[in-house]
Amino acid sequence: MKQYLDLAKQIISSGTHKPSGREGMPSTKSLFGRQLRFENINESFPLLTTKSVNMDMIFIELAWFLNGDTNVEFLVKNNVNIWNGDAYNFYENMCSAEDMIPKPKREFIKDLKLFSKEIGVEKYPQSELPTDYVLGDLGNQYGKTWRHFGDIELDQITKVIEGLRKNPLSRRHIVSSIDPSNDTPQDLALYWCHSMFQFNCRPINSKVRQEMLDVLELKSTDLGKSLDELCDIYNIPKYYLDCQMYQRSADYFLGVPFNIASYALLTHIISKMVNMIPGDYIHTFGDVHIYENHHDAIRTQLSRTPSEIKPQIELDEIYGKCETINEVVSHMINTINLPFPNYSDMINYHNQPPIKAPLSTGSNK
């Protein structure tokens, strides 16, 4: 992940100073139009080693996205609280739209008890909530746009998986996260930072497919069959699966390491489902920035040396047997146990200690 650190240095040394564009947010140092490329994420999973990146949280949040969920209840019950501030901001926006007075922030989504029927209704009776609002909702966020896009409720994830299976060399394997027709403060908690992502299939050459075949125990009846015939019989992958994500606005210290690992994990999961090999992951930025109150934290990180040992990930073989994304989500949720799990599929992840920095959510998205 040296390239991550190199871009951090560029932002600090030559980034443009930008005052806060939103109430309650610090100023930034920003660059525009940068890119990070991680090759062969099957052999080297792009996870920072100069600080700890919590794969449990990434796994849980991704399951939440893929489930089409937009309420923080699932996250809070699994000790993932990174969306709580945005959930409160959305609640305030909904109250403002109906000229209501929101309840004090300190009581909002304070603990799991608020999601119990008795206590939740007692503290937030429906008669005192905005119309059609459910406690903890975030509105038209990624789960909605990925799985139920727009008024037509298009399931973009399912459409992409079907396209990869039927026409892998197509250039249309795209998921749009931004829905311009539903983007007001009363539509969603946080304007989408991830704009879109695209998958690309690259043919695996004959030599590599032969190597994959050589590790298998072939039957005597296979003698005389061609390489292509044998690869079909033993379900040897034909393609690498690449992914590129465009991020219009990127919190480089806190958000980006999380985002990189999340989309790399998604690429691994989709690869399993469509019988491909994870290829390259490309992360393209619009405005990439370091918040003023993160400068000390990023300098601490820059003082550290990345591990030379490359992290890897091994997913359960069950993902390769899943026909639908709903089956995948069901398996992901079933592997999440309370209390907070350890993500046991990471291999050779030699990380340095965490570096804490404040998460700012602002109040006017």
C-alpha positions in Angstrom: 0.0 0.0 0.0 3.0 2.3 -0.6 0.9 4.1 -3.3 -1.7 5.1 -0.6 1.1 6.7 1.5 2.6 8.4 -1.6 -0.8 10.1 -2.4 -1.2 11.1 1.2 2.2 12.9 1.0 1.0 14.7 -2.2 -2.2 15.9 -0.6 -0.3 17.2 2.5 2.5 18.9 0.4 0.6 20.3 -2.6 -3.1 20.0 -1.8 -5.4 23.1 -2.2 -6.7 24.5 1.1 -10.5 24.4 1.0 -12.7 25.9 3.8 -15.6 23.7 5.0 -18.4 23.4 2.5 -20.8 22.1 5.1 -21.8 23.2 8.5 -19.9 21.5 11.3 -17.1 20.2 9.1 -13.4 21.1 9.3 -11.5 22.5 6.3 -9.5 20.3 4.1 -6.4 19.9 1.9 -7.6 18.6 -1.4 -6.5 17.3 -4.8 -8.7 16.5 -7.7 -8.5 13.6 -10.2 -6.2 11.1 -8.7 -6.1 7.3 -8.9 -4.8 4.3 -7.0 -4.4 0.9 -8.8 -4.1 -2.4 -7.0 -3.0 -5.3 -9.2 -3.9 -8.9 -8.6 -6.0 -8.5 -5.5 -6.3 -12.3 -5.4 -2.7 -12.5 -4.3 -2.4 -9.2 -2.5 -5.5 -7.9 -0.8 -5.4 -4.1 -0.6 -5.5 -3.6 3.2 -3.4 -1.0 4.9 -0.8 -2.3 7.3 0.5 1.1 8.6 -2.6 1.1 10.8 -5.3 -1.4 11.7 -8.3 -1.5 9.3 -11.3 -3.4 10.9 -12.4 -6.0 8.4 -15.3 -7.0 10.7 -16.8 -3.6 10.2 -16.2 -3.7 6.5 -17.8 -7.1 6.2 -20.9 -6.1 8.2 -21.4 -2.8 6.3 -21.1 -4.6 2.9 -23.6 -7.2 4.0 -25.9 -4.3 4.9 -25.5 -2.6 1.6 -26.0 -5.8 -0.4 -29.1 -6.5 1.6 -30.7 -3.3 0.4 -30.9 -2.0 4.0 -30.9 1.7 4.8 -31.6 1.6 8.5 -28.8 1.6 11.1 -30.5 -0.9 13.3 -28.6 -3.8 11.8 -25.3 -2.0 12.1 -25.9 -0.8 15.7 -26.8 -4.3 16.7 -23.5 -5.5 15.3 -21.5 -2.7 17.0 -20.9 -0.7 13.8 -21.8 2.9 14.7 -20.2 4.9 11.8 -23.5 5.9 10.3 -25.2 7.0 13.5 -24.4 10.7 13.1 -25.7 10.7 9.6 -28.9 8.9 10.8 -29.4 11.7 13.3 -28.8 14.4 10.6 -31.4 12.7 8.4 -33.9 12.7 11.3 -33.3 16.4 11.8 -33.9 17.1 8.1 -37.1 15.1 8.2 -38.3 17.0 11.3 -37.4 20.3 9.7 -39.4 19.4 6.6 -42.5 19.0 8.8 -41.7 21.9 11.1 -41.2 19.6 14.1 -38.7 19.9 16.9 -36.2 17.0 17.0 -35.4 15.2 20.2 -32.0 15.8 21.8 -29.1 14.2 19.9 -27.8 12.5 23.0 -30.9 10.3 23.2 -31.0 9.4 19.5 -29.9 5.8 18.8 -28.2 5.8 22.2 -28.2 2.0 22.5 -29.9 -1.1 21.3 -32.8 -0.5 23.7 -34.2 2.2 21.3 -34.8 -0.6 18.8 -36.9 -2.7 21.2 -40.6 -2.2 20.6 -41.4 -1.2 24.1 -38.7 1.3 24.8 -38.4 2.6 21.2 -42.1 3.5 21.1 -42.0 5.0 24.6 -39.1 7.3 23.7 -40.1 7.9 20.1 -43.8 7.3 19.6 -44.8 7.3 16.0 -47.1 10.3 16.6 -44.0 12.3 17.4 -41.9 11.1 14.4 -42.0 12.6 10.9 -44.5 11.0 8.5 -43.4 7.7 7.0 -40.1 7.9 9.0 -38.7 4.9 10.9 -36.3 5.4 13.7 -32.7 4.9 12.4 -33.5 5.3 8.7 -31.0 7.0 6.4 -33.2 7.3 3.3 -32.0 6.7 -0.2 -28.5 5.4 0.6 -26.4 2.8 -1.1 -28.6 -0.2 -0.1 -31.5 1.5 -1.9 -29.6 2.6 -5.0 -27.8 -0.7 -5.4 -30.8 -3.0 -4.9 -33.9 -0.8 -5.5 -32.8 2.0 -7.7 -35.3 4.9 -8.4 -39.0 4.6 -8.8 -38.6 1.4 -10.9 -36.9 -0.3 -8.0 -34.1 -1.7 -10.2 -31.9 -4.3 -8.6 -28.5 -3.2 -10.1 -26.5 -5.9 -8.3 -28.6 -8.7 -9.6 -28.5 -7.2 -13.1 -24.6 -7.0 -13.0 -24.3 -10.6 -11.8 -26.6 -11.8 -14.6 -24.6 -9.7 -17.2 -21.3 -11.1 -16.0 -22.6 -14.7 -16.4 -24.3 -14.2 -19.8 -22.0 -11.7 -21.5 -18.7 -11.3 -19.6 -17.0 -9.2 -22.2 -19.7 -6.5 -22.2 -18.7 -3.0 -21.2 -22.0 -2.4 -19.3 -21.3 -4.1 -16.0 -22.0 -0.8 -14.1 -23.7 0.1 -10.8 -24.7 3.7 -10.3 -24.8 4.8 -6.6 -26.1 8.3 -7.3 -29.8 8.8 -8.0 -30.2 12.5 -9.0 -34.0 12.3 -8.9 -33.9 11.5 -5.2 -31.0 13.6 -3.7 -32.5 16.3 -1.4 -31.8 16.4 2.3 -35.2 14.8 2.8 -34.4 12.0 0.5 -31.1 10.8 2.1 -28.8 11.3 5.1 -25.5 11.7 3.2 -25.0 12.6 -0.4 -23.4 9.6 -2.0 -19.5 9.7 -1.9 -19.2 6.6 -4.1 -20.6 7.6 -7.5 -20.4 4.4 -9.5 -18.5 1.2 -10.0 -17.8 -1.0 -13.0 -16.6 -4.5 -13.5 -14.4 -5.7 -16.4 -13.6 -9.2 -17.5 -10.2 -10.2 -18.9 -9.5 -13.6 -20.4 -7.1 -15.9 -18.5 -4.4 -17.2 -20.8 -4.0 -20.9 -21.6 -0.8 -21.3 -19.6 -2.5 -20.1 -16.4 -5.6 -22.2 -17.0 -3.3 -25.2 -17.5 -1.5 -24.5 -14.2 -4.9 -24.4 -12.5 -5.8 -27.7 -14.1 -2.5 -29.3 -13.1 -3.2 -29.2 -9.4 -6.3 -31.3 -9.9 -6.5 -35.1 -10.0 -7.8 -35.9 -13.5 -9.7 -39.0 -14.4 -8.3 -41.6 -16.7 -11.3 -40.9 -19.0 -9.9 -37.4 -19.6 -7.0 -38.6 -21.7 -7.1 -37.2 -25.2 -9.4 -34.3 -24.3 -8.4 -30.7 -25.2 -7.4 -28.1 -22.7 -10.7 -26.2 -23.3 -12.7 -29.4 -22.8 -10.9 -30.2 -19.6 -11.3 -26.7 -18.3 -15.0 -26.8 -18.9 -15.3 -30.2 -17.2 -13.5 -29.0 -14.1 -15.0 -25.6 -14.1 -11.7 -23.7 -14.5 -12.3 -20.0 -14.6 -12.0 -18.2 -18.0 -11.7 -14.6 -16.8 -10.2 -12.3 -14.3 -12.7 -9.9 -12.8 -11.5 -6.3 -12.4 -13.4 -3.5 -10.6 -13.1 0.3 -10.8 -14.9 2.6 -8.4 -15.3 6.4 -8.9 -15.5 8.3 -5.7 -16.6 11.9 -6.1 -15.5 12.9 -2.5 -13.0 11.0 -0.4 -12.0 11.3 3.2 -8.5 10.0 2.7 -7.5 9.1 6.3 -10.6 7.5 7.7 -12.8 6.6 4.8 -10.6 5.6 1.9 -8.8 2.6 3.5 -12.2 1.3 4.5 -13.6 2.0 1.0 -10.7 0.2 -0.8 -11.0 -2.9 1.3 -14.8 -2.9 0.9 -14.8 -2.8 -2.9 -12.0 -5.4 -3.0 -14.1 -7.7 -0.8 -17.1 -7.1 -3.1 -15.0 -8.0 -6.1 -13.9 -11.3 -4.4 -17.5 -12.2 -3.6 -18.8 -11.4 -7.1 -15.8 -13.3 -8.6 -16.8 -16.4 -6.6 -20.4 -16.1 -7.7 -19.6 -15.9 -11.4 -16.6 -18.3 -11.3 -13.9 -15.8 -12.1 -10.5 -14.9 -10.5 -10.3 -11.5 -8.7 -8.1 -9.3 -10.9 -7.2 -5.6 -10.4 -9.0 -3.0 -8.3 -8.8 0.6 -9.4 -9.9 3.5 -7.1 -10.5 6.8 -9.0 -11.0 10.0 -7.1 -12.8 13.3 -7.8 -12.0 15.5 -4.7 -9.7 13.5 -2.5 -8.9 15.3 0.8 -7.4 15.2 4.3 -9.4 17.0 6.9 -7.5 19.6 9.0 -8.1 17.7 12.2 -6.6 14.5 10.6 -3.1 16.0 9.8 -1.4 14.7 12.9 -2.9 11.3 12.4 -1.8 11.0 8.8 1.7 12.2 9.7 1.9 9.4 12.3 0.9 7.0 9.6 3.5 8.3 7.2 6.2 7.7 9.8 5.5 4.0 9.7 6.8 1.4 7.3 4.3 -0.9 5.5 4.6 -4.6 6.0 6.4 -6.5 3.2 4.1 -9.4 3.8 1.0 -9.2 1.5 -2.4 -9.7 3.2 -4.7 -12.3 1.5 -8.3 -13.2 1.9 -9.9 -16.6 1.6 -13.7 -16.7 1.2 -15.9 -19.6 2.1 -16.5 -21.9 -0.9 -20.2 -21.4 -0.3 -20.1 -18.1 -2.2 -19.3 -20.0 -5.4 -22.5 -22.0 -4.9 -24.8 -19.0 -4.5 -26.9 -18.3 -7.5 -28.4 -15.0 -6.2 -27.1 -12.1 -4.2 -29.9 -12.8 -1.6 -28.3 -16.2 -1.0 -24.9 -14.4 -0.5 -26.4 -11.9 1.9 -28.1 -14.6 3.9 -24.8 -16.4 4.3 -23.0 -13.2 5.2 -25.5 -12.4 7.9 -25.4 -15.9 9.2 -21.7 -15.6 9.8 -22.1 -12.5 11.8 -22.4 -13.6 15.5 -23.1 -11.3 18.4 -21.0 -10.2 20.2 -18.7 -8.7 17.5 -17.0 -11.4 15.4 -13.5 -11.7 14.2 -13.1 -11.8 10.4 -11.2 -15.1 10.3 -10.7 -15.3 6.5 -7.8 -12.7 6.5 -4.4 -14.3 6.1 -1.0 -12.7 6.7 -2.5 -9.4 7.9 0.4 -7.9 9.9 -0.9 -4.5 10.9 0.4 -1.8 13.1 -1.7 -0.2 16.0 -4.8 1.8 15.2 -4.6 5.6 14.8 -7.6 7.5 16.1 -9.0 10.5 14.5 -12.4 12.3 14.8 -15.2 11.3 12.4 -17.1 14.4 11.3 -20.6 14.1 9.9 -21.6 17.7 9.8 -25.2 18.9 10.0 -26.1 20.0 6.5 -25.5 17.3 3.8 
